[in-house]
Amino acid sequence: MSHPSPEAASVRRGRRTLIALFLLFIGPILVAMAMGWLNLHPSGSRSKGELLSPKPDLRAFALARADGTAYAWEPERRLWRIALAPPPGWCQAHAAECAKLAQDVDKVWQLFGKDADHAQVLWFGAMPAQAPGSPAWQPMREDAKLSAALPRNQVSAAGVPAYVIDPYGFVVLRYAPGFDPVDLRSDMAKLLKLM
């Protein structure tokens, strides 16, 4: 009966160590790739709003503030925008809902803290009477073409949808009417950290 030589045992042990190290470093990459192919994402990395695909491009629209001055996208400022476009007359007919929506969005903006300078709220149409006077709030002129370009921009009994627009003018997220402001804040906080 022959016994394995000490060198053969050492080679096998070295080979096992090499395979273990390979699996230690390459294994997580393979698991992540498999999760991506199977569309399995950890719940913490998912957005609360509806991720839009394709992302509507609003750069071609000549936007104007309520006072008539032009509104430029200015991507170099790296501003994320929350857009609300209630239909004409909705705020007058639903004053309480409109005021609550404005208060909720303003509270979201205030909770950004030091990152609040990198966010604006674009309100298309008549502002509610109790609208915040913050410089982040940009009252915008109603634009029927822009409202039509926003995906599923229909009013329901729950209210109006909200949209998140990236610094370059692409609509990236939609929040259904009656959305939870906590969800909007959570997603915007993640986006603002990318700055």
C-alpha positions in Angstrom: 0.0 0.0 0.0 1.4 3.4 -1.0 1.0 6.5 1.1 0.6 9.9 -0.6 3.7 11.9 -0.4 3.8 15.0 1.8 4.2 17.1 -1.3 0.9 15.8 -2.9 -1.0 16.5 0.4 0.4 20.0 0.4 -0.6 20.5 -3.2 -4.2 19.3 -2.5 -4.4 21.6 0.6 -3.1 24.6 -1.5 -5.6 23.8 -4.2 -8.5 23.7 -1.7 -7.4 27.0 -0.2 -7.2 28.6 -3.7 -10.7 27.3 -4.6 -12.1 28.6 -1.2 -10.6 32.0 -1.8 -11.9 32.1 -5.3 -15.4 31.3 -4.1 -15.1 33.8 -1.3 -14.4 36.7 -3.7 -16.2 35.6 -6.8 -19.2 33.9 -5.1 -21.0 37.2 -4.1 -20.5 38.6 -7.6 -22.2 35.5 -9.1 -25.0 35.7 -6.6 -25.6 39.4 -7.4 -25.6 38.6 -11.1 -28.1 35.8 -10.6 -30.3 38.1 -8.5 -30.2 40.7 -11.3 -31.1 38.2 -14.0 -34.0 36.9 -11.9 -35.1 40.5 -11.1 -34.8 39.9 -7.3 -33.8 43.1 -5.6 -33.5 43.7 -1.8 -36.4 45.7 -0.5 -34.2 48.5 0.8 -33.0 49.3 -2.7 -36.4 49.6 -4.3 -38.0 52.9 -4.9 -41.4 53.6 -3.3 -42.6 55.5 -6.3 -43.2 54.0 -9.7 -40.0 53.9 -11.7 -40.9 55.2 -15.2 -39.6 53.5 -18.3 -39.2 55.0 -20.7 -38.5 58.3 -18.9 -40.4 61.2 -20.4 -38.1 64.0 -21.6 -39.3 67.5 -20.6 -36.3 69.4 -21.8 -38.1 70.4 -25.1 -40.8 72.2 -23.2 -40.4 76.0 -22.8 -41.5 76.2 -19.2 -42.6 79.5 -17.7 -43.1 80.6 -14.1 -46.5 81.9 -13.1 -45.1 85.5 -13.4 -44.2 84.8 -17.0 -40.4 84.5 -16.6 -38.7 81.6 -18.4 -37.7 78.5 -16.3 -34.5 76.9 -17.4 -33.5 73.3 -16.4 -29.9 74.3 -15.5 -28.5 70.8 -15.1 -25.2 72.2 -13.8 -27.1 73.2 -10.6 -28.0 69.6 -10.0 -31.5 70.3 -8.8 -34.0 67.5 -8.4 -37.6 68.6 -8.8 -40.9 67.5 -7.4 -43.6 68.3 -9.9 -47.4 68.6 -9.3 -49.8 69.5 -12.1 -53.3 69.6 -10.9 -55.9 70.3 -13.7 -57.3 73.8 -14.0 -59.8 74.6 -11.2 -59.0 71.5 -9.1 -57.5 73.5 -6.2 -60.5 75.8 -6.2 -63.0 72.9 -6.2 -60.9 70.8 -3.7 -59.4 73.5 -1.5 -58.8 71.2 1.6 -57.2 68.4 -0.4 -55.0 70.9 -2.3 -53.9 72.6 0.9 -53.0 69.2 2.5 -51.1 68.2 -0.6 -49.1 71.5 -0.5 -48.4 71.0 3.2 -47.3 67.4 2.8 -44.9 68.3 -0.1 -43.6 71.3 1.9 -42.9 69.1 4.9 -41.1 66.6 2.6 -38.9 69.5 1.3 -38.2 70.8 4.8 -37.0 67.3 5.9 -34.3 67.3 3.3 -32.3 69.5 5.7 -28.9 70.4 4.3 -29.9 68.9 0.9 -32.9 71.1 0.5 -30.9 73.5 -1.7 -30.8 70.7 -4.3 -34.5 70.3 -4.6 -37.4 72.4 -5.9 -41.1 72.0 -6.0 -42.7 72.9 -9.4 -46.5 73.5 -9.0 -48.2 73.9 -12.4 -51.3 76.0 -12.2 -53.0 78.0 -9.5 -51.2 77.6 -6.1 -53.4 76.9 -3.1 -54.1 79.9 -0.8 -52.1 78.3 2.0 -49.1 77.5 -0.2 -45.7 77.8 1.4 -43.6 80.9 0.6 -40.4 79.0 0.5 -38.0 79.9 -2.4 -37.9 76.2 -3.3 -41.5 76.5 -4.4 -41.8 77.5 -8.0 -45.3 78.5 -9.1 -45.4 77.5 -12.8 -47.7 78.5 -15.6 -50.2 75.8 -16.6 -49.1 73.9 -19.6 -51.5 71.5 -21.2 -48.8 69.9 -23.4 -46.6 69.3 -20.4 -49.6 67.8 -18.4 -50.3 65.5 -21.3 -46.6 64.4 -21.4 -46.7 63.4 -17.7 -47.6 59.7 -17.5 -51.0 58.9 -16.2 -51.6 62.5 -14.9 -55.2 61.9 -14.0 -56.9 63.2 -10.9 -58.7 60.7 -8.8 -60.8 60.9 -5.6 -57.4 60.6 -3.7 -55.9 63.7 -5.4 -53.3 64.3 -8.0 -50.1 62.4 -8.8 -46.6 63.7 -8.0 -43.5 63.3 -10.2 -39.8 63.4 -9.5 -37.7 65.0 -12.3 -34.0 64.6 -12.5 -31.6 67.5 -13.0 -31.6 67.0 -16.7 -35.3 67.2 -17.2 -36.3 63.5 -17.3 -39.3 62.3 -15.3 -38.0 59.3 -13.3 -40.6 58.6 -10.7 -44.4 58.8 -10.4 -46.4 58.8 -7.2 -50.1 57.8 -7.5 -52.8 60.2 -6.3 -53.1 59.9 -2.5 -49.4 58.9 -2.2 -47.7 58.7 1.2 -45.4 61.7 1.7 -43.0 59.4 3.6 -42.4 57.4 0.4 -41.6 60.6 -1.6 -39.2 61.7 1.1 -37.5 58.3 1.2 -36.9 58.2 -2.5 -35.8 61.8 -2.7 -33.4 61.4 0.2 -31.7 58.5 -1.8 -31.5 60.6 -4.9 -30.1 63.7 -3.1 -27.4 61.6 -1.6 -26.2 60.9 -5.2 -25.2 64.6 -5.5 
